[in-house]
Amino acid sequence: MISAEKIPNNVNLSGNKRLQRALEHWQPKYIQWWRDMGPQGFQDYHQVYVRTAVSVDPEGWAHFEYVKLPEYRWGIFLADPVHDRRIGFGDFFGQPVWQEVPGEFRNQLRRLIVTQGDTEPASVEQQRLLGQRCPSLYDLRNLFQVNVEEGRHLWAMVYLLHSYFGRDGRDEAEELLERQSGNRDKPRILQAFNEPIDNWLDFFMFTMFTDRDGKSQLMSLSESSLDPLSRTTRFMLTEEAHHMFVGETGVARILERTCQLMKEAGFSGDVRKLGGIDLPTIQKHLNQWFSLSLDLHGGEVSSNAASYFANGLKGRAKEETFGDHLITNSHYSIEFFENGKAATKDVLMRHAMNEILRDWYVGDCAAGIERWNRVLEQHGMSDRLTLPDRKFNRNIGMYSGFHFDPHGAPVSNNDWERRRLEWLPSVADSEYLLSIMATPIYEPGKFANYIAPPRRGINQQSIDFEYVRTEA
């Protein structure tokens, strides 16, 4: 069970007074960051019906209650240890996992933890104004649930930095609160986390695609030979599932309402005239967030990824499902783009670890798109949403610096500039979305015109439950 200390935890924090003091010193800085950069306008006078971790048992791990956001019980929760756990891949395969950081891998592990940790507060910063444009109290509550759990995931990474990396780790923890999403001088490390999210279609696409990248990265880190990192990310995955649920069902509900409005218009009028979100706009936002999230996996051929695998720091998602855990001589086919033409080449599989993880990610995204398309099918629509080719709109890896259409065909710089806004959101698209989201919906059971209600409420509550309430 989780302790009821000043910092809730299941790591016996009170048994390490030096670490406890260090984290209690960091805690008020975190709360100040939350007040400054967290949800704006909802800090002190609103109570939110959120779930809070009270256990790391897969069943019954969360408790639901009303809390003020700054009073949410963030803490440090590691999944239960696995008895006699062994390293599952790489050059140390079969040896006991590590409980401390080996000196020779200190910098690599710190880099992995900092990069993961940097994404967590970034998304809170990106979404800080969305509450003022929410389509319902149900959606407002889901936004805040995502936000507080991203904050807790930051705590998870800060605990590792403080516990295992000494002064360097403490300095890195301070830096995690000093960088800011979109800040020109001190931006977040990864570009997708510097993109603005000022409308709810972007938010749903972010939680569908970018949080799904988060899932794939956490799955690979959960294989790590550093057992505290593995246990930390295993519990984070328990919380991450809800974030993707919010994104996938949010877009599905927009599609549902779009289909209803199209029928009202007799399939001839512009859905925007009825205040809905048209399918081309949904597709363009899909294209943007999928391609941004593909970049988060890194370059297709990577010596860093090879080193992480060899040293047992970061494995493949679901490593136990693979037959060969050493892959010292195995190869992987990658489509290169050279001299204006595609050419398939074999590379050492260890150097293709980013691409292998991207394969899992693309497959998982494709399954989600199929579920969205079933909404269109159920309404008798012939239109379908599609994932763009993985070469489209890339800024990281071998395809950056070139232009491709959503089908993967190369296009010239001139054609890209001429047609880019056919494929990606325009200023006019953003202005339209903001216009239909200008008036927030704060009445229980009411929903904005552009989105359908969910099929069911949260934690067996009704759809018209008061998920966020204002203190009298």
KOLFI-420820 format. One record per residue (C-alpha): z, y, x; residue number from 1. Coordinates in steps of 0.001 Angstrom, whole numbers. Each point is the difference from the previous one (the first is absolute). Example, Ala and Ser with C-alpha at 12.3 -4.5 7.8 and 13.67 -1.06 7.14 Angstrom:
BEGIN
<z->7800 | y->-4500 | x->12300 | i->1>
<z->-660 | y->3440 | x->1370 | i->2>
This chain:
BEGIN
<z->0 | y->0 | x->0 | i->1>
<z->-458 | y->3634 | x->962 | i->2>
<z->3125 | y->1805 | x->1180 | i->3>
<z->1232 | y->3167 | x->-1735 | i->4>
<z->393 | y->2059 | x->3162 | i->5>
<z->-1252 | y->3548 | x->504 | i->6>
<z->-3238 | y->-1632 | x->1153 | i->7>
<z->-511 | y->-3147 | x->-2141 | i->8>
<z->-936 | y->-2932 | x->2223 | i->9>
<z->174 | y->-3721 | x->571 | i->10>
<z->21 | y->199 | x->3813 | i->11>
<z->3757 | y->522 | x->484 | i->12>
<z->-554 | y->3599 | x->1012 | i->13>
<z->3743 | y->674 | x->-3 | i->14>
<z->321 | y->-2566 | x->2786 | i->15>
<z->-2058 | y->2197 | x->2338 | i->16>
<z->1721 | y->3391 | x->-43 | i->17>
<z->-2393 | y->1608 | x->2474 | i->18>
<z->-3033 | y->-924 | x->-2083 | i->19>
<z->1787 | y->970 | x->-3196 | i->20>
<z->829 | y->3463 | x->1373 | i->21>
<z->-3574 | y->509 | x->1184 | i->22>
<z->-1459 | y->-878 | x->-3400 | i->23>
<z->2605 | y->2071 | x->-1842 | i->24>
<z->-1055 | y->2897 | x->2240 | i->25>
<z->-3632 | y->-571 | x->-1012 | i->26>
<z->807 | y->-407 | x->-3710 | i->27>
<z->540 | y->3701 | x->-916 | i->28>
<z->-3225 | y->904 | x->1812 | i->29>
<z->-1771 | y->-2561 | x->-2136 | i->30>
<z->1538 | y->1406 | x->-3198 | i->31>
<z->-1100 | y->3490 | x->1006 | i->32>
<z->-3515 | y->-1289 | x->666 | i->33>
<z->26 | y->-1674 | x->-3426 | i->34>
<z->1028 | y->3249 | x->-1700 | i->35>
<z->-2590 | y->2024 | x->1907 | i->36>
<z->-2922 | y->-2425 | x->-45 | i->37>
<z->770 | y->-2435 | x->-2826 | i->38>
<z->-820 | y->391 | x->-3725 | i->39>
<z->-26 | y->3689 | x->-819 | i->40>
<z->1809 | y->1196 | x->-3106 | i->41>
<z->1849 | y->-3263 | x->-659 | i->42>
<z->2817 | y->-76 | x->2512 | i->43>
<z->3167 | y->1137 | x->-1741 | i->44>
<z->-443 | y->215 | x->-3766 | i->45>
<z->-1750 | y->-3257 | x->-774 | i->46>
<z->1229 | y->-3573 | x->-195 | i->47>
<z->-2554 | y->-2715 | x->654 | i->48>
<z->135 | y->-3608 | x->-1187 | i->49>
<z->-615 | y->-1741 | x->3328 | i->50>
<z->713 | y->-3378 | x->1546 | i->51>
<z->2283 | y->-188 | x->3004 | i->52>
<z->383 | y->-2966 | x->2343 | i->53>
<z->3346 | y->-1766 | x->-360 | i->54>
<z->-982 | y->-3268 | x->1710 | i->55>
<z->-2761 | y->-1510 | x->2131 | i->56>
<z->-193 | y->-3124 | x->-2134 | i->57>
<z->-3567 | y->-288 | x->-1362 | i->58>
<z->1465 | y->-455 | x->-3491 | i->59>
<z->2085 | y->2773 | x->-1493 | i->60>
<z->-101 | y->2226 | x->3073 | i->61>
<z->-210 | y->3314 | x->-1862 | i->62>
<z->2208 | y->1949 | x->-2379 | i->63>
<z->-1404 | y->2602 | x->-2442 | i->64>
<z->1883 | y->3209 | x->-777 | i->65>
<z->-377 | y->3744 | x->-405 | i->66>
<z->466 | y->1962 | x->3222 | i->67>
<z->-788 | y->3431 | x->1312 | i->68>
<z->-2638 | y->-391 | x->2684 | i->69>
<z->2017 | y->1447 | x->2922 | i->70>
<z->2813 | y->-2407 | x->-927 | i->71>
<z->-2143 | y->-3132 | x->170 | i->72>
<z->1743 | y->-2645 | x->2106 | i->73>
<z->-2377 | y->-314 | x->2909 | i->74>
<z->1109 | y->-2579 | x->2505 | i->75>
<z->-773 | y->-2745 | x->2503 | i->76>
<z->-861 | y->-3417 | x->-1376 | i->77>
<z->-1320 | y->-2948 | x->1983 | i->78>
<z->-1166 | y->-3243 | x->-1577 | i->79>
<z->2237 | y->-2964 | x->705 | i->80>
<z->-621 | y->-1656 | x->3382 | i->81>
<z->-2011 | y->-3210 | x->194 | i->82>
<z->1934 | y->-2766 | x->1759 | i->83>
<z->-1427 | y->-911 | x->3412 | i->84>
<z->-3023 | y->2240 | x->-530 | i->85>
<z->-2639 | y->-405 | x->2713 | i->86>
<z->-2783 | y->2250 | x->1259 | i->87>
<z->-3011 | y->-891 | x->-2096 | i->88>
<z->-2961 | y->1164 | x->2097 | i->89>
<z->-1194 | y->1315 | x->3349 | i->90>
<z->993 | y->-862 | x->3548 | i->91>
<z->3669 | y->-646 | x->-911 | i->92>
<z->-819 | y->-2302 | x->-2897 | i->93>
<z->2853 | y->-2387 | x->-839 | i->94>
<z->2717 | y->1854 | x->1915 | i->95>
<z->3074 | y->1407 | x->-1820 | i->96>
<z->-555 | y->3424 | x->-1553 | i->97>
<z->1573 | y->3037 | x->1660 | i->98>
<z->3113 | y->1759 | x->-1243 | i->99>
<z->-394 | y->2762 | x->2606 | i->100>
<z->-3069 | y->1862 | x->1265 | i->101>
<z->-1442 | y->-1484 | x->3213 | i->102>
<z->-314 | y->2798 | x->2546 | i->103>
<z->-3655 | y->-705 | x->739 | i->104>
<z->-945 | y->484 | x->-3669 | i->105>
<z->2243 | y->2952 | x->-711 | i->106>
<z->-2734 | y->2652 | x->-133 | i->107>
<z->-2360 | y->-2106 | x->-2096 | i->108>
<z->2658 | y->-817 | x->-2570 | i->109>
<z->1190 | y->3579 | x->-183 | i->110>
<z->-3574 | y->1131 | x->-623 | i->111>
<z->-434 | y->-2495 | x->-2828 | i->112>
<z->3293 | y->988 | x->-1645 | i->113>
<z->-600 | y->3746 | x->331 | i->114>
<z->-3507 | y->-255 | x->-1428 | i->115>
<z->1240 | y->-2016 | x->-2969 | i->116>
<z->2985 | y->2297 | x->-441 | i->117>
<z->-2167 | y->3125 | x->50 | i->118>
<z->-1960 | y->-1118 | x->-3063 | i->119>
<z->3073 | y->-226 | x->-2226 | i->120>
<z->1118 | y->3657 | x->-152 | i->121>
<z->-3631 | y->1110 | x->180 | i->122>
<z->-827 | y->-1440 | x->-3410 | i->123>
<z->3053 | y->1700 | x->-1526 | i->124>
<z->-1236 | y->3302 | x->1417 | i->125>
<z->-3518 | y->-583 | x->-1304 | i->126>
<z->1274 | y->-628 | x->-3528 | i->127>
<z->2701 | y->2654 | x->-213 | i->128>
<z->-1733 | y->2171 | x->-2651 | i->129>
<z->-1266 | y->-2762 | x->-2285 | i->130>
<z->3035 | y->102 | x->-2270 | i->131>
<z->-1126 | y->3388 | x->-1272 | i->132>
<z->-3260 | y->-1585 | x->-1269 | i->133>
<z->1233 | y->-3362 | x->-1260 | i->134>
<z->-1783 | y->-1770 | x->-2877 | i->135>
<z->3249 | y->-1423 | x->-1460 | i->136>
<z->3683 | y->-619 | x->689 | i->137>
<z->-881 | y->-3645 | x->687 | i->138>
<z->-2386 | y->1079 | x->2772 | i->139>
<z->2431 | y->2628 | x->1289 | i->140>
<z->2648 | y->-2678 | x->384 | i->141>
<z->-2444 | y->-2276 | x->1842 | i->142>
<z->-908 | y->2820 | x->2363 | i->143>
<z->3652 | y->576 | x->829 | i->144>
<z->630 | y->-3740 | x->420 | i->145>
<z->-2799 | y->-142 | x->2553 | i->146>
<z->1375 | y->3095 | x->1731 | i->147>
<z->3589 | y->-1211 | x->376 | i->148>
<z->-1159 | y->-3380 | x->1282 | i->149>
<z->-2264 | y->1628 | x->2565 | i->150>
<z->3087 | y->1941 | x->1043 | i->151>
<z->1933 | y->-3251 | x->332 | i->152>
<z->-2803 | y->-1488 | x->2086 | i->153>
<z->397 | y->2957 | x->2336 | i->154>
<z->3689 | y->-936 | x->266 | i->155>
<z->-1029 | y->-3545 | x->892 | i->156>
<z->-2087 | y->1163 | x->2952 | i->157>
<z->2584 | y->2559 | x->1130 | i->158>
<z->2638 | y->-2732 | x->86 | i->159>
<z->-2193 | y->-2020 | x->2376 | i->160>
<z->-663 | y->3033 | x->2198 | i->161>
<z->3694 | y->867 | x->237 | i->162>
<z->1113 | y->-3589 | x->491 | i->163>
<z->-2441 | y->-1241 | x->2623 | i->164>
<z->-1562 | y->2957 | x->1828 | i->165>
<z->2893 | y->2171 | x->1169 | i->166>
<z->-588 | y->3702 | x->554 | i->167>
<z->-3761 | y->-426 | x->-302 | i->168>
<z->511 | y->-1520 | x->-3429 | i->169>
<z->2324 | y->2781 | x->-1122 | i->170>
<z->-2538 | y->2602 | x->1121 | i->171>
<z->-2758 | y->-1808 | x->-1870 | i->172>
<z->2164 | y->-48 | x->-3140 | i->173>
<z->383 | y->3770 | x->232 | i->174>
<z->-3771 | y->376 | x->401 | i->175>
<z->-598 | y->-1988 | x->-3179 | i->176>
<z->1592 | y->2859 | x->-1951 | i->177>
<z->-1770 | y->2744 | x->1965 | i->178>
<z->-3613 | y->-1054 | x->-488 | i->179>
<z->-1438 | y->975 | x->-3387 | i->180>
<z->-2949 | y->-1251 | x->-1980 | i->181>
<z->-2939 | y->2352 | x->410 | i->182>
<z->1841 | y->2270 | x->2436 | i->183>
<z->-2532 | y->1458 | x->2432 | i->184>
<z->2441 | y->98 | x->2920 | i->185>
<z->2030 | y->-3191 | x->-617 | i->186>
<z->-1969 | y->-2273 | x->-2335 | i->187>
<z->818 | y->-3579 | x->-856 | i->188>
<z->-1329 | y->-2602 | x->2431 | i->189>
<z->-2624 | y->-1638 | x->-2253 | i->190>
<z->-2638 | y->2106 | x->-1736 | i->191>
<z->253 | y->-1574 | x->-3456 | i->192>
<z->3558 | y->1329 | x->-124 | i->193>
<z->-1159 | y->3574 | x->586 | i->194>
<z->-2327 | y->15 | x->-3006 | i->195>
<z->1159 | y->2021 | x->-3019 | i->196>
<z->1036 | y->-1871 | x->-3138 | i->197>
<z->174 | y->2669 | x->-2677 | i->198>
<z->-1337 | y->-1891 | x->-3022 | i->199>
<z->985 | y->-3293 | x->-1617 | i->200>
<z->-3324 | y->-1765 | x->537 | i->201>
<z->504 | y->476 | x->3743 | i->202>
<z->3583 | y->-1248 | x->-332 | i->203>
<z->-1027 | y->-3152 | x->-1806 | i->204>
<z->-2804 | y->-665 | x->2500 | i->205>
<z->2415 | y->615 | x->2884 | i->206>
<z->2540 | y->-2474 | x->-1351 | i->207>
<z->-2784 | y->-2496 | x->-710 | i->208>
<z->-1769 | y->173 | x->3363 | i->209>
<z->2227 | y->1690 | x->2576 | i->210>
<z->3162 | y->-1775 | x->-1104 | i->211>
<z->-2003 | y->-3241 | x->106 | i->212>
<z->-732 | y->773 | x->3659 | i->213>
<z->3757 | y->480 | x->309 | i->214>
<z->446 | y->-3472 | x->-1432 | i->215>
<z->-2439 | y->-1528 | x->2513 | i->216>
<z->1685 | y->1788 | x->2920 | i->217>
<z->3462 | y->-1083 | x->-1184 | i->218>
<z->-1208 | y->-3581 | x->-395 | i->219>
<z->-1223 | y->-23 | x->3603 | i->220>
<z->3218 | y->1606 | x->1281 | i->221>
<z->2076 | y->-2506 | x->-1980 | i->222>
<z->-1410 | y->-2654 | x->2359 | i->223>
<z->1416 | y->1851 | x->3005 | i->224>
<z->2010 | y->-1794 | x->2672 | i->225>
<z->2543 | y->2831 | x->-162 | i->226>
<z->2108 | y->-1494 | x->-2778 | i->227>
<z->1639 | y->3245 | x->-1230 | i->228>
<z->-3482 | y->1502 | x->-462 | i->229>
<z->-1156 | y->-3110 | x->-1847 | i->230>
<z->3029 | y->-18 | x->-2286 | i->231>
<z->-307 | y->3733 | x->-678 | i->232>
<z->-3654 | y->-161 | x->-997 | i->233>
<z->502 | y->-3136 | x->-2090 | i->234>
<z->2363 | y->1922 | x->-2248 | i->235>
<z->-2283 | y->3047 | x->-19 | i->236>
<z->-2741 | y->-2232 | x->-1424 | i->237>
<z->2277 | y->-744 | x->-2970 | i->238>
<z->19 | y->3713 | x->-856 | i->239>
<z->-3646 | y->662 | x->922 | i->240>
<z->-1371 | y->-2165 | x->-2817 | i->241>
<z->1002 | y->2570 | x->-2621 | i->242>
<z->-1955 | y->2743 | x->1776 | i->243>
<z->-3250 | y->-1943 | x->-303 | i->244>
<z->849 | y->-829 | x->-3620 | i->245>
<z->269 | y->3731 | x->-704 | i->246>
<z->-3422 | y->652 | x->1537 | i->247>
<z->-1868 | y->-2902 | x->-1514 | i->248>
<z->1380 | y->414 | x->-3518 | i->249>
<z->-322 | y->3788 | x->191 | i->250>
<z->-3747 | y->-184 | x->630 | i->251>
<z->-347 | y->-2786 | x->-2595 | i->252>
<z->1619 | y->2257 | x->-2588 | i->253>
<z->-2345 | y->2860 | x->908 | i->254>
<z->-2944 | y->-2400 | x->-396 | i->255>
<z->1368 | y->-1133 | x->-3356 | i->256>
<z->164 | y->3574 | x->-1253 | i->257>
<z->-3413 | y->860 | x->1454 | i->258>
<z->-1543 | y->-2906 | x->-1914 | i->259>
<z->1693 | y->1156 | x->-3201 | i->260>
<z->-1343 | y->3528 | x->457 | i->261>
<z->-3486 | y->-1272 | x->796 | i->262>
<z->2 | y->-1910 | x->-3293 | i->263>
<z->1180 | y->3133 | x->-1816 | i->264>
<z->-2936 | y->1869 | x->1549 | i->265>
<z->-2398 | y->-2679 | x->-1159 | i->266>
<z->-783 | y->-946 | x->3610 | i->267>
<z->-2188 | y->3090 | x->230 | i->268>
<z->2260 | y->2933 | x->750 | i->269>
<z->1732 | y->1036 | x->3213 | i->270>
<z->3537 | y->-1395 | x->31 | i->271>
<z->1156 | y->3168 | x->1738 | i->272>
<z->-766 | y->1934 | x->-3181 | i->273>
<z->2704 | y->-2096 | x->-1640 | i->274>
<z->2461 | y->530 | x->2852 | i->275>
<z->-452 | y->-3433 | x->1565 | i->276>
<z->-825 | y->-1161 | x->3515 | i->277>
<z->-3566 | y->-1239 | x->327 | i->278>
<z->-863 | y->-3218 | x->1831 | i->279>
<z->-2005 | y->1701 | x->2824 | i->280>
<z->3081 | y->2097 | x->863 | i->281>
<z->2188 | y->-3112 | x->12 | i->282>
<z->-2508 | y->-1752 | x->2285 | i->283>
<z->-74 | y->2938 | x->2416 | i->284>
<z->3779 | y->5 | x->341 | i->285>
<z->-69 | y->-3755 | x->478 | i->286>
<z->-2560 | y->466 | x->2791 | i->287>
<z->2140 | y->2631 | x->1706 | i->288>
<z->3334 | y->-1816 | x->15 | i->289>
<z->-1430 | y->-3409 | x->829 | i->290>
<z->-1852 | y->1363 | x->3035 | i->291>
<z->3001 | y->2045 | x->1159 | i->292>
<z->2153 | y->-3105 | x->-275 | i->293>
<z->-2498 | y->-2134 | x->1920 | i->294>
<z->441 | y->2411 | x->2922 | i->295>
<z->3749 | y->-702 | x->0 | i->296>
<z->-681 | y->-3492 | x->1338 | i->297>
<z->-1358 | y->1425 | x->3277 | i->298>
<z->-3107 | y->-797 | x->2030 | i->299>
<z->-1953 | y->-3199 | x->-555 | i->300>
<z->388 | y->-1031 | x->3626 | i->301>
<z->3399 | y->894 | x->1423 | i->302>
<z->1754 | y->-878 | x->3240 | i->303>
<z->3256 | y->1299 | x->-1533 | i->304>
<z->-313 | y->-2436 | x->-2889 | i->305>
<z->-688 | y->-2813 | x->2471 | i->306>
<z->3104 | y->928 | x->1958 | i->307>
<z->2167 | y->203 | x->-3135 | i->308>
<z->-1096 | y->-3519 | x->-952 | i->309>
<z->317 | y->-1471 | x->3486 | i->310>
<z->3504 | y->1408 | x->397 | i->311>
<z->1159 | y->-1153 | x->-3430 | i->312>
<z->558 | y->3523 | x->-1333 | i->313>
<z->-2378 | y->29 | x->-2973 | i->314>
<z->-1659 | y->-3051 | x->-1521 | i->315>
<z->-2575 | y->-687 | x->-2646 | i->316>
<z->965 | y->338 | x->-3654 | i->317>
<z->1293 | y->-3411 | x->-1107 | i->318>
<z->-198 | y->-1352 | x->3561 | i->319>
<z->1331 | y->-3379 | x->-1133 | i->320>
<z->-3234 | y->-644 | x->-1933 | i->321>
<z->-2081 | y->-31 | x->3189 | i->322>
<z->-513 | y->-3169 | x->2019 | i->323>
<z->-226 | y->1508 | x->3479 | i->324>
<z->2837 | y->2378 | x->918 | i->325>
<z->-1069 | y->535 | x->3622 | i->326>
<z->-3739 | y->773 | x->-420 | i->327>
<z->-430 | y->425 | x->3745 | i->328>
<z->-3674 | y->-993 | x->-40 | i->329>
<z->-997 | y->554 | x->-3621 | i->330>
<z->-2644 | y->2528 | x->-979 | i->331>
<z->-662 | y->2166 | x->-3041 | i->332>
<z->-3335 | y->1411 | x->-1174 | i->333>
<z->-149 | y->3760 | x->-512 | i->334>
<z->-2910 | y->2127 | x->-1196 | i->335>
<z->-632 | y->2674 | x->2616 | i->336>
<z->-2240 | y->3020 | x->-530 | i->337>
<z->-2121 | y->851 | x->3026 | i->338>
<z->-3187 | y->2019 | x->401 | i->339>
<z->-193 | y->530 | x->-3738 | i->340>
<z->109 | y->-3720 | x->-810 | i->341>
<z->2618 | y->-2549 | x->-970 | i->342>
<z->630 | y->-2840 | x->2449 | i->343>
<z->2534 | y->-2800 | x->-379 | i->344>
<z->1941 | y->-919 | x->3135 | i->345>
<z->2833 | y->-2391 | x->789 | i->346>
<z->3149 | y->1481 | x->1515 | i->347>
<z->3244 | y->-1630 | x->1072 | i->348>
<z->2016 | y->-483 | x->-3146 | i->349>
<z->3110 | y->1575 | x->1477 | i->350>
<z->-1971 | y->3233 | x->366 | i->351>
<z->-1078 | y->-219 | x->-3655 | i->352>
<z->3497 | y->-87 | x->-1507 | i->353>
<z->-475 | y->3338 | x->-1773 | i->354>
<z->-3180 | y->-1294 | x->-1603 | i->355>
<z->1648 | y->-3257 | x->-1061 | i->356>
<z->2734 | y->1986 | x->-1735 | i->357>
<z->-2677 | y->2247 | x->-1511 | i->358>
<z->-1723 | y->-3118 | x->-1379 | i->359>
<z->3193 | y->-932 | x->-1867 | i->360>
<z->330 | y->3586 | x->-1229 | i->361>
<z->-3570 | y->252 | x->-1280 | i->362>
<z->370 | y->-3297 | x->-1851 | i->363>
<z->3229 | y->1145 | x->-1635 | i->364>
<z->-1596 | y->3305 | x->-1018 | i->365>
<z->-3041 | y->-1807 | x->-1403 | i->366>
<z->2265 | y->-2083 | x->-2242 | i->367>
<z->1529 | y->3217 | x->-1346 | i->368>
<z->-3440 | y->1476 | x->-706 | i->369>
<z->-868 | y->-3120 | x->-1991 | i->370>
<z->3063 | y->569 | x->-2157 | i->371>
<z->-1084 | y->3615 | x->-598 | i->372>
<z->-3478 | y->-1143 | x->-941 | i->373>
<z->1446 | y->-2331 | x->-2607 | i->374>
<z->1220 | y->3124 | x->-1828 | i->375>
<z->-3584 | y->1277 | x->-118 | i->376>
<z->-1253 | y->-3416 | x->-1047 | i->377>
<z->2525 | y->-277 | x->-2822 | i->378>
<z->-1329 | y->3266 | x->-1391 | i->379>
<z->-3571 | y->-1243 | x->140 | i->380>
<z->-939 | y->2323 | x->2848 | i->381>
<z->-2771 | y->-939 | x->2412 | i->382>
<z->1322 | y->2327 | x->2723 | i->383>
<z->1969 | y->-1529 | x->2865 | i->384>
<z->2076 | y->1448 | x->2840 | i->385>
<z->-793 | y->-1236 | x->3497 | i->386>
<z->1553 | y->70 | x->3443 | i->387>
<z->-2179 | y->1935 | x->2452 | i->388>
<z->-1197 | y->-1774 | x->3118 | i->389>
<z->2605 | y->62 | x->2765 | i->390>
<z->-2333 | y->2134 | x->2171 | i->391>
<z->-2 | y->2830 | x->-2569 | i->392>
<z->1832 | y->3256 | x->836 | i->393>
<z->1807 | y->-1364 | x->3032 | i->394>
<z->1694 | y->2238 | x->2573 | i->395>
<z->1648 | y->-2746 | x->2078 | i->396>
<z->-1726 | y->-2865 | x->1780 | i->397>
<z->-3565 | y->-805 | x->925 | i->398>
<z->-1495 | y->1491 | x->-3181 | i->399>
<z->1519 | y->3441 | x->477 | i->400>
<z->-2551 | y->2575 | x->1067 | i->401>
<z->-2678 | y->-1667 | x->-2153 | i->402>
<z->-773 | y->362 | x->-3673 | i->403>
<z->-541 | y->-2758 | x->-2559 | i->404>
<z->-434 | y->-16 | x->-3739 | i->405>
<z->2441 | y->-1993 | x->-2170 | i->406>
<z->-2266 | y->-3044 | x->311 | i->407>
<z->232 | y->94 | x->3813 | i->408>
<z->-3516 | y->1313 | x->663 | i->409>
<z->-195 | y->2580 | x->2817 | i->410>
<z->-832 | y->3567 | x->-1034 | i->411>
<z->-881 | y->3041 | x->2093 | i->412>
<z->2334 | y->2941 | x->490 | i->413>
<z->-2177 | y->2090 | x->-2317 | i->414>
<z->-26 | y->-2644 | x->-2712 | i->415>
<z->3764 | y->-418 | x->320 | i->416>
<z->593 | y->3723 | x->-496 | i->417>
<z->-2439 | y->70 | x->-2895 | i->418>
<z->1451 | y->-3023 | x->-1816 | i->419>
<z->3633 | y->-107 | x->1129 | i->420>
<z->1314 | y->1448 | x->-3257 | i->421>
<z->-1770 | y->-2735 | x->-1951 | i->422>
<z->2378 | y->-2419 | x->1687 | i->423>
<z->3186 | y->1962 | x->727 | i->424>
<z->2053 | y->2468 | x->-2068 | i->425>
<z->-1204 | y->3589 | x->-102 | i->426>
<z->1959 | y->3236 | x->-416 | i->427>
<z->-1277 | y->114 | x->-3572 | i->428>
<z->1367 | y->-3502 | x->-625 | i->429>
<z->3412 | y->1034 | x->1296 | i->430>
<z->3 | y->3182 | x->-2066 | i->431>
<z->-833 | y->-1971 | x->-3132 | i->432>
<z->2769 | y->-2531 | x->599 | i->433>
<z->2526 | y->2762 | x->587 | i->434>
<z->-1138 | y->1717 | x->-3194 | i->435>
<z->719 | y->-3040 | x->-2198 | i->436>
<z->3331 | y->-557 | x->1776 | i->437>
<z->1167 | y->3609 | x->-146 | i->438>
<z->2456 | y->-656 | x->-2832 | i->439>
<z->2570 | y->-2688 | x->857 | i->440>
<z->1168 | y->-2383 | x->-2721 | i->441>
<z->3794 | y->-203 | x->-75 | i->442>
<z->514 | y->-1290 | x->-3574 | i->443>
<z->1061 | y->-3675 | x->-194 | i->444>
<z->-2765 | y->-2267 | x->-1287 | i->445>
<z->-2736 | y->2628 | x->367 | i->446>
<z->-2918 | y->-368 | x->2421 | i->447>
<z->-2663 | y->2328 | x->1341 | i->448>
<z->-3394 | y->-263 | x->-1666 | i->449>
<z->-1707 | y->-1529 | x->3059 | i->450>
<z->2248 | y->-3089 | x->331 | i->451>
<z->1009 | y->-2829 | x->-2342 | i->452>
<z->3636 | y->-1075 | x->-424 | i->453>
<z->1155 | y->-3041 | x->1990 | i->454>
<z->265 | y->-3391 | x->-1650 | i->455>
<z->3770 | y->-79 | x->477 | i->456>
<z->2832 | y->2118 | x->1322 | i->457>
<z->2172 | y->-310 | x->3096 | i->458>
<z->2770 | y->-2610 | x->157 | i->459>
<z->-522 | y->-1047 | x->-3630 | i->460>
<z->409 | y->3569 | x->-1207 | i->461>
<z->-2336 | y->1372 | x->-2655 | i->462>
<z->-2993 | y->2148 | x->879 | i->463>
<z->1663 | y->3012 | x->-1666 | i->464>
<z->3220 | y->-440 | x->1994 | i->465>
<z->1252 | y->3217 | x->1660 | i->466>
<z->-808 | y->-1054 | x->3571 | i->467>
<z->782 | y->3450 | x->1389 | i->468>
<z->2510 | y->2212 | x->-1735 | i->469>
<z->1168 | y->3539 | x->579 | i->470>
<z->3697 | y->689 | x->202 | i->471>
<z->1315 | y->2262 | x->-2740 | i->472>
